[in-house]
Amino acid sequence: MNHSVQESDRLSVAAETITSAEPQAVWALISDATRYPQWGPWSASGYRGTAEHAPGTVYWLRSASRAYGRYITSVERIEEIDQGSRIAYTVTGGMPVRGYRGEVTLTAVPEGTRIRWTASWDKTLRGRLVWRGMRDFLPAMLASLAAAAS
């Protein structure tokens, strides 16, 4: 697994790994927000309104551990989907960042599936604090996803 981090007008983090799982197995884990606690650091998750996985769908993820004395609940909205291979989303609440956009891309490779997860957001003071944590969080989360899919 490797990850890269760069700074510009926006802060960004990227992580990439290869899992032996087929793309469909990975897609099943990332395309259903209710399954995120099975592989990530969340204690609960769900949908606001419809659970249809399509652009405009809003879902939430509650952290499994406390930060600053409370559990954090991130609210995210699906912006784009290429069924079976890519999801782009934005964070609309819960994280102290502005303009957060994430993207997960799956690519079939002879070994199984390459998973690439990227995220970027506006460079603000709070955004810089989040960036420090995300440099370690994103690669660790991706490793858990790859392991769960295998």
PAPAMI-499010 format. One record per residue: residue in one letter; x, y, z of N, C-alpha, C in turn. Coordinates in steps of 0.1 Angstrom, whole numbers, plus 5000, padded with zeros to 4 digits. Layout:
BEGIN
aXYZXYZXYZ/...
//
This chain:
BEGIN
m500949885000500050005000500950125000/n500550224993501250354993500250464995/h500750575000499850695000500650814998/s499950914993500651044990499851154995/v500551254999499851375004500451494998/q499651594994500251714988499451834993/e500051944993499352064997499352164985/s498352234983498252344973497152444978/d496252484970495152574974494152484983/r494252354980493452264988494352164995/l493852105005494552005012494051865006/s494951775005494451644999495251525005/v494651415005495151295009494751184999/a495651094996495350984987495950854993/a495250744991495750614995495350514984/e496250414982495950314972496450174977/t495750074974496149934978495549844968/i496049724968495549614960495049504969/t493849454967493349344974493049224965/s493149104970492948984962491448974958/a490549044965489149034962488749094948/e487749034943487249084930486549224932/p486449304921485849434923484449434929/q483649334925482249324930482249304945/a483149234951483249224965483549354972/v484449424967484849554972483649654971/w483049654959481949744956480749714966/a480549594969479449564979479649624992/l480949644996481249705009481249855008/i481549914997481550064997480250124991/s479450044985478250104979477050094988/d477250035000476150025010476650085023/a476250205026476750275038476450205051/t475450115051475150045063476149935066/r477049905056478049805058479449865062/y479549995063480750065066481350025080/p480450005090480949955103481549815103/q481349735093481949605091483449615088/w483849725082485249735078485949865083/g485249965087485850085091485650125105/p486150235109486150275123484850345127/w483750285123482450345126481550245135/s480850305144479950215152478550205147/a478150295138476850285132476850375120/s475850345111475750425099474350395093/g473950485085472650475079472350575068/y471150575063470750675053469750775058/r469750885053468750985056467750985044/g466550935046465650925035465850795028/t465850795015465950665008467350605009/a467450475008468750405008469150374994/e468550424984468950404970470350464969/h471250394963472550434962472750504948/a472450634948472450714936472950864940/p473250934929473651074932472451144940/g472851224950471951294959471651214971/t471951094972471651014984472551064996/v471951085007472651125019472751015029/y473950995035474150895045474950945056/w475050875068475750925079476650815085/l477750845091478650755097479050805111/r478850725122479150765135480450695139/s481350775144482750715148482550615160/a483450515160483450415170484050465183/s484950565182485550615194485350765195/r485450815207485250955210486451035206/a486151155201487051255198486551385205/y487451445212487051565219485851545229/g485851425235484751385244483451355238/r483351335225482051295219482351215207/y481251145203481351065190481051165179/i481751145168481651235156480751165146/t479751235141478851175130479151265118/s479651195108479851265095478651245086/v478251345079477151335070477651355056/e477351265047477951265033476851255023/r477151305011476151305000476951244988/i476251144981476851094969476651194958/e477751224951477651324940477651254926/e478451154925478551084912478850934915/i478250844906478550704906478750644892/d479750564891479950484880479850344885/q478650284883478250164890479350054889/g479750004901480749904902482149944902/s482450084899483850124898484250254904/r483250344907483650474912482450544920/i482850604931481850684939482550814942/a481950924940482451054944481351114954/y481851164965480951214975481451344981/t480651414988480951534996480551515010/v481251585019480851585033480051715035/t478851695041477951805043477851845058/g478351765067478351795081479151695089/g479451745101480151655111481651675111/m482351705100483751725100484051875099/p485051925106485352065106486152105094/v485552075082486252115069485252175060/r485752255050484852315040485252255027/g484252225018484552185005485152045003/y484851955013485351825013484751745001/r485651684993485151594982486051474983/g485451354983486151224983485851144970/e486651054967486450964955487050834958/v486350724955486850594956486750534942/t487850474937487950414924488450274925/l487750184919488050044918488550004904/t489649934903490149894890490449744891/a489949664882490349524882491749514877/v492549434884493949404881494149254882/p495149194876495349054877495348994891/e495849074900495849024914494549034922/g493549114916492249134922491749264919/t491849364929491249494927492149604932/r492449704924493149814930492149914935/i492349954947491450054954492150184956/r491650294951492250424953491250514959/w491550574970490650664978491350794979/t490750904974491251034975490251124982/a490851224989489951324995490651464995/s489951564993490551704993489451794999/w489951905005489152005011489852145011/d489152245014489752385015490752385026/k491752465023492852485032492452595042/t492052555054491652645065492452595077/l492352665088493052625101492552485105/r491252475106490652345110490952235099/g490952275087491252185076492652125078/r493552205082494952165084495052065095/l494252085106494151985117493651855112/v492551855104492051735098493051665089/w493751745082494751685072495751605080/r496251655091497251585099496751445103/g495451435107494851305111494651215099/m494151275088493751195076494951135069/r496151185071497351125065497550985070/d497250955082497350825088495950745087/f494850815088493550755088493250695075/l493450765064492950715051493650585047/p495050575048495650445045495250335054/a495050365067494650255077493250205073/m492350305070490950265066490950185054/l491750215044491850145031492350005034/a493349985043493849855046492749765052/s491849825061490749755067489749715056/l489449805047488549775036489049655028/a490349665024490949555015490849425023/a491149425036491149295043489749245044/a488749325047487349285048486849225035/a487349285024486849235010487449105006/s488649075012489348955008488848825014/
//
